[in-house]
Amino acid sequence: MPLEPARLTLAADGTPFSPGYGDVYHSAAGAHAQANHVFLAGNCLPDRWAHRAQFVIVETGFGLGLNFLATWLAWRDDPLRCQVLHFVSLEKHPLAAADLARTHAAWPELALLADELCRHWPALEEGAHELEFDAGRVRLTLHLGDAVTTLPTLDSRADAFYLDGFSPAKNPELWSPALCQSLARLAQPGATLATWSVAGSVRRALAAAGFAVAKRPGFAGKRQMLVGRFGAADLAEQR
Ligand SMILES: C[S@@+](CC[C@H](N)C(=O)[O-])C[C@H]1O[C@@H](n2cnc3c(N)ncnc32)[C@H](O)[C@@H]1O
C-alpha cells in the first residue's frame, strides 16, 4: 500500500520542519553533532560494537536518515568495527527521494554515503525494505508504516535503540507505555537506549518496560538527555 510521504518545510532558521507534527527533524544547533552526541555516544558507540560479529540498532523514526548516515560513517571510520552493522528503522511518513537528497546537501561530510542511500531509496510502499551497503556489511531494514503496529511483529534482537520520534507532546504514540513494552520485547540483555527527551512520561514508560534510565548532559542548548540499559538494576546519574 503506498504511504503518505512526509511534508517537509523549513523552520525560520532553516531547520527541516514537519508541518504535520509541528516539530523540527533535528536540533537547530547541529544535526550531525546531535546524532553523534545523543545517539552514538548515548549508546556508548562505537565502543560497544568493537570486535562483534553483528550489532543491531533499532530506531523509531528514520526521518532524514541522518542518524543512520552518522552511524554508518562512524562504523566506517572505526578500525574495531563489528563485522555487520544492522540498522533497523521504522518510518510512517518517509521522505520522497528528492526531498531526502535536498536535505542531505546540508551535510557535505556525509555526501558519499547520502548519495548511496538515495540511490537505493525504495518506493514508498508499506512493509519491510532491505537495503545493503559496503558489500553487505551495513544492512538497513526500513520498515515503512506505523511503528505502533509494526514493532510488535518484528523479530530483531536489538543491541541499541535510538528513540527519535518527534517530541512526546506532539507525537505521543512513539513514546507510549505500549511502545516501550514493544521495544523491551526486542532488547538483548544489556541493550542500551538513548534519546534527547527526558520527559517524565517517557522515563516512567521505559522504566516500567524494564529499562534502567538516567539523565546525561544534553546536546548544545539542551541541559539533559536520557540513556538507558535493559535489565540493569540502576544507572548512575552524571552531571
Ligand atoms: C525527529 S524525526 C526522526 C529523525 C531521524 N531519526 C533522522 O535521523 O533524521 C521523527 C520521525 O518519526 C516519524 N514518525 C512519527 N510517528 C511515527 C509512527 N507512529 N511510526 C513510525 N514513524 C513515525 C516521523 O515521520 C519522523 O520522520
The ligand as a Gaussian input file, in Angstrom:
#p B3LYP/6-31G(d) Opt

LIG

0 1
 C       12.638000      13.608000      14.632000
 S       12.162000      12.752000      13.188000
 C       13.407000      11.485000      13.066000
 C       14.751000      11.970000      12.603000
 C       15.653000      10.819000      12.158000
 N       15.927000       9.860000      13.182000
 C       16.913000      11.258000      11.463000
 O       17.998000      10.799000      11.848000
 O       16.820000      12.031000      10.515000
 C       10.780000      11.776000      13.748000
 C       10.262000      10.808000      12.712000
 O        9.297000       9.943000      13.316000
 C        8.352000       9.590000      12.341000
 N        7.142000       9.063000      12.980000
 C        6.222000       9.732000      13.729000
 N        5.260000       8.886000      14.169000
 C        5.584000       7.647000      13.697000
 C        4.974000       6.365000      13.819000
 N        3.855000       6.162000      14.503000
 N        5.590000       5.327000      13.211000
 C        6.751000       5.492000      12.522000
 N        7.347000       6.687000      12.360000
 C        6.777000       7.763000      12.938000
 C        8.123000      10.924000      11.626000
 O        7.508000      10.756000      10.365000
 C        9.549000      11.472000      11.540000
 O       10.174000      11.125000      10.350000

